[in-house]
Amino acid sequence: MAIPTETEVEERLRTEDLDEWLRLWRVEQGPAKLPTLELMAGVIPARPGERLRVLDLCAGPGDVGRVIHARFPKSEVDAVDRDLFLTGLCRLANRRAGVLGRTLRRDLAASDWMADLAGPYDVVAVANALHWFSLERVKQLLAEVMGLLRSGGIFLLMEPVSPAPPIAKAFAAWRASQPPQHRWEDWMAFWSRVNDFLGYDHIKALGDRNAPHVGDSLTVTDWTELASDAGFVSTDVLLRDSEKVAIAAMRP
């Protein structure tokens, strides 16, 4: 079967239960993600009545943007993601939630992914996505994000991390005692259903998961230093749990 267009995907999603799709996505992402997104939104230095310009980077179905919009309901949120299905789901879910802004299908591996974005933004947020890029591309992306923010704007990121070498062995033993935040079967349940919905092997189309990428190899210090090297200031660690870190940094 031919790969559907964005318009076709969105039209078919209009007849679907969006809440069920979003529920399956939340299960796939793990129970710890939503509280972390709420924390990220909670540290944005603005009054609830302010109209913020927000970029939801690698948005998926738009969780980060809608959490920020719920706290700052006058905000305008642009969302970008490369995935055909997720951009359709994001566009409909944002529209239903009354979120102003555009949802654009863009691949951050391409040099022109920023074309036509309506910056500068007050907030750029990304959750669980930059680790799919090589270290060199991560450095470039952080510099590009810097260019999209206004002076004083905030960059929020959440990414998987590894412990620093001196504590790695003890940390691994502790982590093994913790309940898992993600299960492979939950990932497969969501994406297998996407395959069925689209009518082709969309999992294969997602690309080679073994291609060079930083994964969870970076430490908390690595991520904060990358932000500093890109020119961000006032970098703060909002949360570090058994799998991930959430960080806030400002453009001077």
C-alpha positions in Angstrom: 0.0 0.0 0.0 1.2 3.5 -0.8 2.3 5.8 2.0 -0.6 8.2 2.7 -0.1 11.9 2.5 -0.3 14.2 5.6 -3.7 15.4 4.6 -4.9 11.8 4.2 -3.6 10.8 7.6 -5.3 13.8 9.3 -8.6 13.1 7.6 -8.5 9.5 8.8 -7.5 10.5 12.3 -10.7 12.7 12.5 -12.7 9.5 12.7 -10.4 8.0 15.4 -10.6 8.2 19.2 -7.9 10.8 19.9 -8.0 10.2 23.6 -7.2 6.5 23.1 -4.3 7.3 20.8 -2.9 9.8 23.4 -3.4 7.2 26.2 -1.4 4.6 24.3 1.3 7.2 23.7 1.5 8.0 27.4 1.8 4.3 28.2 4.6 4.0 25.6 6.4 7.0 27.0 6.2 5.8 30.6 4.4 7.2 33.8 7.3 9.5 34.8 7.2 11.7 31.7 4.1 13.8 32.3 5.1 15.0 35.8 8.5 15.9 34.3 6.8 18.0 31.6 4.7 19.7 34.2 7.9 20.5 36.1 9.5 21.9 33.0 6.4 24.1 32.3 6.4 25.2 35.9 9.8 26.8 35.9 9.1 29.1 32.9 9.7 32.6 34.3 6.4 34.2 33.1 3.0 35.1 34.5 0.1 32.8 33.6 -1.6 35.6 31.6 1.4 36.2 29.3 1.2 35.3 25.6 4.3 33.2 25.1 5.8 32.1 21.8 6.7 28.4 22.2 8.4 25.9 20.0 7.7 22.3 20.7 10.7 20.6 19.2 10.4 16.9 18.0 6.9 17.3 19.3 5.5 13.8 18.8 1.8 14.3 19.5 2.4 17.6 21.2 2.6 16.7 24.9 5.2 19.4 25.8 3.4 22.2 24.0 0.0 21.4 25.5 1.4 21.1 29.0 2.9 24.6 28.6 -0.3 25.9 27.0 -2.3 24.6 30.0 -0.2 26.7 32.3 0.0 29.7 29.9 -3.3 29.5 28.0 -2.7 32.6 25.9 0.5 31.1 24.4 1.0 30.3 20.8 2.8 26.9 20.2 4.5 25.9 17.0 5.3 22.1 16.9 7.7 20.4 14.6 8.3 16.6 14.1 9.4 14.4 11.2 6.8 11.7 11.8 3.8 11.6 9.4 1.5 10.0 11.9 2.5 12.0 15.0 2.3 15.4 13.3 -1.3 14.6 12.3 -2.2 13.5 15.8 -0.5 16.6 17.2 -2.3 19.0 14.9 -5.7 17.6 15.8 -5.0 17.3 19.5 -3.7 20.9 19.7 -6.6 22.2 17.7 -9.1 20.4 20.0 -7.3 21.9 23.1 -7.5 25.4 21.6 -3.8 25.7 21.1 -2.9 28.4 18.6 0.1 27.9 16.3 1.3 25.6 13.5 2.3 22.0 13.4 5.0 21.4 10.8 6.5 18.2 9.5 10.3 18.8 9.6 13.3 16.6 9.9 15.9 18.0 12.3 18.6 16.0 10.4 18.1 18.5 7.5 19.8 21.8 7.5 16.6 23.7 6.5 14.3 22.4 9.3 14.0 26.0 10.7 12.6 27.5 7.4 9.5 29.6 8.0 9.5 29.2 11.7 8.0 32.3 13.3 10.6 33.0 15.9 12.1 34.4 18.0 10.5 32.2 20.7 10.2 32.8 24.4 10.4 29.0 25.0 11.9 26.1 23.1 11.2 22.7 24.7 12.3 19.2 23.6 11.6 15.9 25.4 13.3 12.6 24.7 14.5 13.4 21.2 18.0 14.9 20.9 19.6 11.6 21.9 18.7 10.2 18.5 21.3 12.4 16.9 25.0 12.2 16.7 27.0 14.2 19.2 28.1 16.6 16.4 24.5 17.2 15.3 23.4 17.7 18.9 26.0 20.5 19.2 24.6 22.0 16.0 21.0 21.7 17.1 21.7 23.5 20.4 23.3 26.3 18.5 20.3 26.5 16.2 17.9 26.5 19.2 20.0 29.4 20.6 19.3 31.3 17.4 15.6 30.7 17.6 15.2 32.1 21.1 14.9 35.8 22.1 17.3 37.2 24.5 16.2 36.0 27.9 14.3 33.1 26.4 14.4 29.6 28.1 15.4 26.3 26.6 13.9 23.2 28.3 15.2 19.7 27.6 14.6 16.2 28.9 17.0 13.4 27.7 18.2 10.0 28.9 21.5 10.0 30.7 24.2 7.7 32.1 25.8 8.1 35.6 29.3 9.5 35.9 31.9 6.7 35.8 32.9 6.8 39.5 29.3 5.9 40.5 28.3 3.9 37.5 28.5 0.4 39.1 26.6 1.4 42.3 24.1 3.4 40.2 23.4 0.4 38.0 22.8 -1.8 41.0 20.3 0.8 42.4 18.6 1.3 39.1 18.0 -2.5 38.8 16.0 -2.2 42.0 13.7 0.5 40.6 10.5 -0.2 38.6 11.2 0.3 34.9 9.9 3.5 33.3 9.6 2.0 29.9 8.7 -1.4 28.5 9.5 -2.7 25.0 6.0 -4.2 24.8 4.4 -0.8 25.3 6.6 0.7 22.5 5.6 -2.2 20.2 1.9 -1.9 21.2 1.7 1.7 20.1 3.8 1.5 16.9 2.2 -1.8 15.8 -1.2 -0.1 16.0 0.2 2.8 14.0 1.4 0.3 11.4 -2.2 -1.1 11.2 -3.7 2.4 11.0 -1.4 3.5 8.2 -1.4 0.2 6.3 2.4 -0.2 5.9 5.5 -0.9 8.0 5.8 2.6 9.6 8.2 1.2 12.2 10.7 0.3 9.4 10.2 3.8 7.9 11.2 5.4 11.3 14.8 4.7 10.3 17.7 2.7 11.6 17.6 2.8 15.4 21.3 1.5 15.3 22.5 4.6 13.4 25.1 6.6 15.3 23.5 8.6 18.1 24.3 9.6 21.6 21.6 7.5 23.2 22.0 7.5 26.9 25.8 7.7 26.8 26.0 11.3 28.0 26.1 12.3 31.7 24.2 15.1 33.3 27.4 17.1 33.3 27.9 16.4 29.5 24.4 17.9 28.8 25.0 21.0 30.9 28.4 21.5 29.3 26.9 21.1 25.9 24.4 23.8 26.7 27.1 26.1 28.1 29.3 25.5 25.0 26.3 26.6 22.9 26.2 29.9 24.8 23.4 29.2 27.2 23.6 30.5 30.8 21.9 29.9 34.1 21.7 26.2 33.3 19.9 24.3 36.1 19.1 20.6 36.6 15.4 20.4 37.3 15.3 16.6 37.8 17.5 13.6 37.6 15.9 10.2 38.1 17.0 6.6 37.3 16.9 7.2 33.5 16.8 10.8 32.5 17.6 14.5 33.2 15.5 17.6 32.8 17.4 20.8 32.3 16.6 24.5 31.9 18.9 27.0 30.3 18.6 30.6 29.3 19.7 32.6 26.3 21.6 35.6 27.5 
